[in-house]
Amino acid sequence: MMNFRPDQIAEELYDFNRKLGSGLQSMSEVGEISTGVTPYDVVYEEDNLRLVRYKADEGTKQNKVPMLIVYALVNRPYMADIQENRSTVKGLLDSGQDVYLIDWGFPDRCDRFLTLDDYINGYINRCVDVIRKESGQDAINLLGICQGGAFSLCYSAMHPHKVKNLVTMVTPVDFKTEDNMLSKWVQDVDIDLCVDTLGNIPGDMLNLTFLQQKPYQLTGQKYLSLVDILDNPSALKNFLRMEKWIFDSPDQAGEAYRQFVKDFFQHNKLVEGGLKIGDHEVDLKNTTMPILNVYADQDHLVPPDASKALAKLTGSKDYTEFNFAGGHIGIYVSGKAQKTVPPTIGEWLDKRS
């Protein structure tokens, strides 16, 4: 049993109120919260999509083979460029890569019937062609992140002649590993009824699902811990930047969501076979280009085994794995990640480009 002296309790209450008071001042001065920090040019636009090319520092030597980052549909891509000293994009630029990224934007009601074929054989393929034409390269480097990694695997299997090297980052391949909590939750959900009723799937609904995987840590504990940084303007701004990203969740185009959940989560077709996107059968044995598979060993959204399953499915004779000691978000934003992940990717690509 713990004993607390009255003077200790009074001191803690005083300190708590002092931090709250300082926090009110800090909150009033925090200013605008940025959504990405690295300068870029928009090189292509279509519907809600923008293809951007990031600007490297003057004098930086760049790989002649450009890189396209394909991010997930379920979150905004500025997580990869969240702040000045926590930017995967900046790290890749500094490692000598010529970096492009697809910003999917926010689907609206007009996008209700967009399919995975529209996203992968349509939008991604046209962006790849824009980069190929602009760079003069027959094939480019592809970096797929999370769901975008699954898309990149499918794209590389269907259009292998356009992909020089493939990097997958915290990418689910086997959607039915024993430790995949998200997959277990969705197995018995009537996805047809959900999409037929709602049309586009609300981003807020999906975001709540992700938060409930760690309900105390992600919906309670972090706000209690916030009090300890309220009197630190820099730390407070970093916290609010992450909060903005977490709740900046796009809706999901109904038909694409239907197919992704049913074919990938419920039927695990990327592993079991039978996946068809448009007129193409997706066979991962067709991913014969060099592959670097980056996963996080503490990832609760994409468990390591879900990513490592790729090793037995790809047709590549040049397959490499890189294990990051951290979590699904830490792999983009932690100081440790900045020192290891982008440089590793850059060095791996340079040897093969």
N, C-alpha and C positions, 0 to 999 in steps of 0.2 A: 504494500500500500504506500502511495506517495504522499508525503506531507508538504504542504505549501504554506510558507509564512505569509502573513498579511502584507508585509512590506514587499515580498516578491510579486504577489498578485497586483499590488498597486503599481509597481514598477512596470510590469508587463502591460497593464492597461494604459499607463501613461505613454509607453513606447508605441503601442498600437494606435492610440489617438494622435500621437505626433506624426506617425507615418501617414495616417489618413489625411491629416491636415496638409502635410507636404504634398500628398498625392493630388489633392484638389487643385493646388497651384500647378503641379506638373501636368495634369490633364488639360488645364486651360491653356498651356503653352506648348503642347505637343505638336500642334500643326498638322499639315496634311500627311497622310500615311501613303508612301509610295507603293506602286505595284510594278516592281522591276526597276533596276537602276542602270543597266548598261545601255548606252545609246544604240539605236538601230535604224535601218531604213526599211520601209515596207516595199517589197519588190513584186508582190502579186496579191490580188484580192479577188475573192469569189464568194458570193453570198455573204455569210457571216464570218468567213475565214480570212485571215491575213497571214501571208508568208513574210517573215521578217528576216533580215540579215544583220547580225550584230557587227558593230564597228570595233576592230581591234585597235590597240594603242599604236600610234604612229611608229613605224620602224620594226614592228613585230613581224617576223618571218612566218608565213602561213603555209600549211599543207596545200598542195595544188589540188588535192581531191577534197571538195567541200563536204561538210557534215550537215545532215538534216536531223533535228531533234523532233521526234513525234511524241507528244505528251498525251496523257489520258484525257478522255472526254469529261470525266467526272469532277475534275478540279481545274483551276486556272494555272497556266504554265509558268507564271512568274515565281512559283516556288523555286524554280531552277535559277532564279536571278533575284533573290529576295532582298538582299542588302549588299552594301559595298564589300564587306569582308566575309560574306557568306553567299557567294554566287558560283554555282557550277558553271554557268555560261562564261563568266569572266575567267574562271580557272581553265576552261577549255580554250578560250582565246589566248590566254597566256602560254598555254602549252603548244600553240602554233596551229590551232585548228580554225578553219573558215566556217563559222557557225551560222546556220539558218535554223529557224524554228517555226512550226505551225501553231498559230494562235487560233483555236477553234471558234472563239467568240461565244455568244450565247444563243443557242437554238431558240427559235420562236415557233408559233403555231404552224407556220408555213413549212417547218422542217419535220412535222409529225411523221411523215412517211419515208424519211431518209433511212436507208438500209446500211448494213455494213459494207455492202458492195459500193454504195455511193461514197462512203468514207474512205475505203481502202483502194479500190480500183478506180475511184473517181478523184476525190480531193487529193489524197496522198500521191497518187500517180501523176496528177497534173503538176503538183508542186515539185516532184522529182524531175519532171521534164523541164520545168522552168529553170531549175538549178543546173541541170545538165546542159541546157542551151546556153545559159549565162556563163558557165565555167568552161565550156568546151570539153567536158569530160563525158565519156560514154556511160560511166557508172559512178555513183557517189557513195559516201559513207553514211550509214543510217544509225541513229541512236534512238532506241525506243525506251520510254520510261513507263513502268507499271502497265496499265492497260494499253498504252501506246506501244509498249514493247511487244505485247501480243499481236497488235495490229502490224507492227514492223516484221515480226516473224511470218505472219500470213503474207504480207506484201513481198517479202524476200523469197518465199516459197513460190509465189505466183509470177514474180518478175525478177528472177535471179540475175539476169543479164544487166539490170540497172543498179545493182547493189554491189559495190566493191568490197566493203567490209561492214559487218553488222555488230553493233554493240547493244546488248539488252541490259537494262538496269532495273532492279527490283521487279522483274517481269514474271507474272504467273504463267506457267506452262501446264503443269498438272494441277487442275482445279479441284482435285478431290484427295489431297493429302490428309492424313489423319488429324493434323493440327490446324487445319484451315477452318476457323470458326465461321467466317463469313459464308463460306460454301455450305457448311452444315445448316446455317440459318435459312438459306434460300432454296434448298432442295425441294421442299414441299409447297413452296409458294406458287399460286396459280398466276403465272406471269401473263398469260393471255388475258385473263380477267382484269388484271392490273392495268395493262396497256389499253385494252379495249375500253376501260372505264375512264382512265385519266388522260389518254393521249400521250403527250409528253410527260415524262416522269419528273416530278418536282425535285430540284436540287436539294432543297431543305429536308425533304423526306430521306433522301439518300445520306445526307450529311448526318442526320440524327442516327441513322443505322450505324455509320462508322464510329460515332462517338460512343455508342452503347457497347462497343467492344471492350472499352475500358471506362466504364461509367463513372467510377469515383475519381480516377486520375484525370479524365478529360472533361468532366462536367462539374466537379466540385473542388477537388484538391488544388487545381491550378489557380482557381480564383481566391482561395484562402492564401496560397503562396504569393499571390499578386501583391498583397499588403506589404510584403518585405521589400519590394522593389519600387513602390510608389514614390519614394523620395529620390529615386535614381532616374532622371529624365531619359538617359540613353537606354537603360534596360527596359523602361516602361514603353518606349517607342518600339523596341524590338518585340516586346510582348504583343502590342497592339497590331503590329505588322503581321504577325502570325495569326492573330485572331481574325484580321480582315481576310486573310487567305482562306482560313478554315470555313468561314461563313459566306465566302464569295463563290457559291457553288452553282454552276450552270444547270439548267434543266437538261434532261436527256431526251433526244429524239426517240419517240416511242418505238418505231419498228426496229431501229438499230439496237435499242435496249432489249427488246424482246429476243432478238436473235442472239445477242451476246450472252444473256443470262441462260437461255435454254441450251444453246450449243456449247458454250464454254463451261459454265458452272454446273448445269444440271446433267448434261450428257458427256462432258469432258472430251469433246471430239478432237481437240488439238492433240490429245494423247491416244484416244481410242480409234481415231480415224472417222471418215465420213463427213468431215467438215467441208461444206461447199459455200463459197462466197461468189455470188453472181454466177458466171459460167465456169468458174474455176474450182477444181478440187484442190484442197490445201493439203499438201503432203510435206512435212518438215524435212524429209529426206532430200528435198529439192533445195534446201538451204545449204549449198555447197561452198559458199564464200567463207572466209575466215570469220569466226565469231568470238567475241569477248562477252562473257556472261557475268555481270556484276550483281551480287546479291548482298543482303544485310542479314547477319546472323541473329539479330534480335527483332526481326521484322514480324509484327503481329498481323499485318494485312496480307503480305505475301511471304509465307514461311519459306525458309531456305530450300527445303525439299521441293517446294512447288516450282522454284526456279531451276534447281539443279537437275530436274528431270529432263531438261533439254539435252544434256550430254548424250543420252541414249537414243534420242529421237532425230537429231540433226544428221545431215549427210556430210557435214564439214569435216575435213581432215586436219583442220587448223582450229581447234576449239580450246578456249582458255577460260578458266573461272577465276574470279577475284572476289574474295570474301571480305566485306567491310564489317568491322566490329562495331555495330550500332543498329539503329532502327530505320524504319521506312522513311521517316522525315529527316532523321539525323544524317542520312547519306547525302542530303543536299546542303544542309545548313550548319552542321557541326564544324568546329575548327579542325578537328581530326580529319574529317572528310575533305576539306579544302586542300589539305596537305597531301592527300593520298589518291583520292578518286580521279579528279580531272587529270593530274599528271600521269597516272597509270594509263588512262584511256588515251591520252595524247601520245605517249610513248609507244603504246601498242599499235595505234593507227599509223604513226610515222614509219614504223618498221614494215608496214604492209601497203603503204601508199606510194 
